[in-house]
Amino acid sequence: MKIEDIKKLALSIDGDILIDQSVKNFNWFNIGGKAKVFFKPNSLKSLIEYLKLYASRGKIFILGNGSNVLFDDATYQGTIIKLGKNFSKITLLDKETVIAGTAVSQKKMSEFAKDNNISGFEFMSCIPGSIGGGIRMNSGCFKNEFKDILVSIQLIDFKGVVKSIPAKKIKFDYRSIELPNDVIFLSATFKGKEKNSLEIKKTMNDMIRKKELAQPTKIKTSGSTFKNPIKQTKQKVWELIKSSVPKEINYGDAIISEKHANFFVNKKDAKSSDMKSLINFVKKKVEEKKGIKLELEIVLVE
Ligand SMILES: Cc1cc2nc3c(=O)[nH]c(=O)nc-3n(C[C@H](O)[C@H](O)[C@H](O)COP(=O)(O)OP(=O)(O)OC[C@H]3O[C@@H](n4cnc5c(N)ncnc54)[C@H](O)[C@@H]3O)c2cc1C
């Protein structure tokens, strides 16, 4: 991928192309170096144009709201794509069915569903990600997950081919979906159930309150660091960490939240290497003390 060619393309494409862009302000940890190329397409047309020219010549990472990622300190030697304004629309298809662009925030989606008397999206009110990130992670809370309301996903592969896949043909698991990494979700169709918006609002408020009691807020974190090892034990990962690791452990400014042991926090200026040292330390201790191999929930971008 020649930077000179990309700079030329930047002059004509419908979207923003930035070279050597810092990624710090694009993720909740507020950590990371730069992206060689940062591309924010405004439309599907410009996304296809970029993919056709460059996807076979360099690596690509799709970024949503950056609430579940840990960037490296070194420059990402490829393109970070963050979908722009044409991917932020929500449309009501019938009284229980909605189609949403994947750049829509989950919070906005839950508000839209409530305002239209559709239940099933309440859990999204307490997840800070986008619809795209929610699909990739099969995100969820309070026993609800994306898979419960997904009808179909519209996506594009790196060759620029657009497809629609019915959700019933996709295998979902706890915080994962069986689809290759070289696809970009464009929009998704969801089906909920009719319900009075006041009742929906009450459920949303209850969920938000419960989450605020259990998890830290207004800090630099990417949420749950590790997945709950549901196939190995009934114990929650925060319990395993709490009983295996001294809670005041730190690597530089990378620390463990006092409120929730599975939330790792950038106290001020943590480097990615600090956070990775903390992750490896916790992983090693839990394996030594409990015999359980933890799997990362957050996605490393390197
Ligand atoms: C305070 C806090 C609380 C949280 N609480 C919860 C919770 O209760 N439940 C829960 O499940 N998670 C929770 N999370 C984690 C996170 O918010 C979710 O995983 C969220 O759905 C990620 O969305 P995102 O847009 O931020 O994705 P990102 O972090 O930007 O990316 C995550 C993954 O999704 C992929 N991705 C993003 N958009 C697209 C797209 N359009 N096409 C293809 N791939 C894409 C990325 O490539 C990456 O692999 C929490 C995080 C924080 C910081």
The ligand as an SDF file (V2000), in Angstrom:
LIG
                    3D

 53 58  0  0  0  0  0  0  0  0999 V2000
  -17.9950    0.6750   30.7530 C   0  0  0  0  0  0  0  0  0  0  0  0
  -18.1960   -0.5000   29.8140 C   0  0  0  0  0  0  0  0  0  0  0  0
  -19.2470   -1.3850   30.0450 C   0  0  0  0  0  0  0  0  0  0  0  0
  -19.4580   -2.4800   29.1920 C   0  0  0  0  0  0  0  0  0  0  0  0
  -20.4960   -3.3220   29.4380 N   0  0  0  0  0  0  0  0  0  0  0  0
  -20.7190   -4.3640   28.6070 C   0  0  0  0  0  0  0  0  0  0  0  0
  -21.8160   -5.2630   28.8380 C   0  0  0  0  0  0  0  0  0  0  0  0
  -22.6030   -5.1160   29.7610 O   0  0  0  0  0  0  0  0  0  0  0  0
  -21.9820   -6.2970   27.9800 N   0  0  0  0  0  0  0  0  0  0  0  0
  -21.1440   -6.5010   26.9240 C   0  0  0  0  0  0  0  0  0  0  0  0
  -21.3590   -7.4820   26.1760 O   0  0  0  0  0  0  0  0  0  0  0  0
  -20.1040   -5.6670   26.6910 N   0  0  0  0  0  0  0  0  0  0  0  0
  -19.8740   -4.6170   27.4940 C   0  0  0  0  0  0  0  0  0  0  0  0
  -18.8190   -3.7710   27.2520 N   0  0  0  0  0  0  0  0  0  0  0  0
  -17.9250   -4.0410   26.1170 C   0  0  0  0  0  0  0  0  0  0  0  0
  -18.3170   -3.3080   24.8130 C   0  0  0  0  0  0  0  0  0  0  0  0
  -19.0260   -2.1240   25.0930 O   0  0  0  0  0  0  0  0  0  0  0  0
  -19.1570   -4.1960   23.8730 C   0  0  0  0  0  0  0  0  0  0  0  0
  -18.4410   -5.3340   23.4710 O   0  0  0  0  0  0  0  0  0  0  0  0
  -19.5930   -3.4120   22.6220 C   0  0  0  0  0  0  0  0  0  0  0  0
  -20.6240   -4.0920   21.9660 O   0  0  0  0  0  0  0  0  0  0  0  0
  -18.4300   -3.1690   21.6390 C   0  0  0  0  0  0  0  0  0  0  0  0
  -18.8810   -2.2630   20.6540 O   0  0  0  0  0  0  0  0  0  0  0  0
  -17.8830   -1.1880   19.9950 P   0  0  0  0  0  0  0  0  0  0  0  0
  -18.6400   -0.5030   18.9160 O   0  0  0  0  0  0  0  0  0  0  0  0
  -17.2800   -0.3220   21.0220 O   0  0  0  0  0  0  0  0  0  0  0  0
  -16.8070   -2.1570   19.3490 O   0  0  0  0  0  0  0  0  0  0  0  0
  -15.2340   -1.9530   19.2610 P   0  0  0  0  0  0  0  0  0  0  0  0
  -14.6470   -1.9920   20.6210 O   0  0  0  0  0  0  0  0  0  0  0  0
  -14.9040   -0.7810   18.4240 O   0  0  0  0  0  0  0  0  0  0  0  0
  -14.8220   -3.2900   18.4700 O   0  0  0  0  0  0  0  0  0  0  0  0
  -15.0650   -4.5530   19.0560 C   0  0  0  0  0  0  0  0  0  0  0  0
  -15.0010   -5.6290   17.9530 C   0  0  0  0  0  0  0  0  0  0  0  0
  -16.0850   -5.4250   17.0430 O   0  0  0  0  0  0  0  0  0  0  0  0
  -15.5940   -5.3080   15.7130 C   0  0  0  0  0  0  0  0  0  0  0  0
  -16.4640   -4.3810   14.9820 N   0  0  0  0  0  0  0  0  0  0  0  0
  -16.9200   -3.1630   15.3740 C   0  0  0  0  0  0  0  0  0  0  0  0
  -17.7410   -2.6340   14.4320 N   0  0  0  0  0  0  0  0  0  0  0  0
  -17.7710   -3.5270   13.4160 C   0  0  0  0  0  0  0  0  0  0  0  0
  -18.4210   -3.5700   12.1330 C   0  0  0  0  0  0  0  0  0  0  0  0
  -19.2190   -2.5750   11.7020 N   0  0  0  0  0  0  0  0  0  0  0  0
  -18.2250   -4.6480   11.3390 N   0  0  0  0  0  0  0  0  0  0  0  0
  -17.4310   -5.6740   11.7410 C   0  0  0  0  0  0  0  0  0  0  0  0
  -16.7960   -5.7020   12.9360 N   0  0  0  0  0  0  0  0  0  0  0  0
  -16.9650   -4.6420   13.7610 C   0  0  0  0  0  0  0  0  0  0  0  0
  -14.1580   -4.7880   15.8780 C   0  0  0  0  0  0  0  0  0  0  0  0
  -13.3790   -5.1030   14.7240 O   0  0  0  0  0  0  0  0  0  0  0  0
  -13.7260   -5.5560   17.1130 C   0  0  0  0  0  0  0  0  0  0  0  0
  -13.3530   -6.8630   16.7620 O   0  0  0  0  0  0  0  0  0  0  0  0
  -18.5840   -2.6790   28.0960 C   0  0  0  0  0  0  0  0  0  0  0  0
  -17.5310   -1.7790   27.8620 C   0  0  0  0  0  0  0  0  0  0  0  0
  -17.3470   -0.6960   28.7070 C   0  0  0  0  0  0  0  0  0  0  0  0
  -16.2260    0.2660   28.4130 C   0  0  0  0  0  0  0  0  0  0  0  0
  1  2  1  0
  2  3  1  0
  2 52  2  0
  3  4  2  0
  4  5  1  0
  4 50  1  0
  5  6  2  0
  6  7  1  0
  6 13  1  0
  7  8  2  0
  7  9  1  0
  9 10  1  0
 10 11  2  0
 10 12  1  0
 12 13  2  0
 13 14  1  0
 14 15  1  0
 14 50  1  0
 15 16  1  0
 16 17  1  0
 16 18  1  0
 18 19  1  0
 18 20  1  0
 20 21  1  0
 20 22  1  0
 22 23  1  0
 23 24  1  0
 24 25  2  0
 24 26  1  0
 24 27  1  0
 27 28  1  0
 28 29  2  0
 28 30  1  0
 28 31  1  0
 31 32  1  0
 32 33  1  0
 33 34  1  0
 33 48  1  0
 34 35  1  0
 35 36  1  0
 35 46  1  0
 36 37  1  0
 36 45  1  0
 37 38  2  0
 38 39  1  0
 39 40  1  0
 39 45  2  0
 40 41  1  0
 40 42  2  0
 42 43  1  0
 43 44  2  0
 44 45  1  0
 46 47  1  0
 46 48  1  0
 48 49  1  0
 50 51  2  0
 51 52  1  0
 52 53  1  0
M  END
$$$$
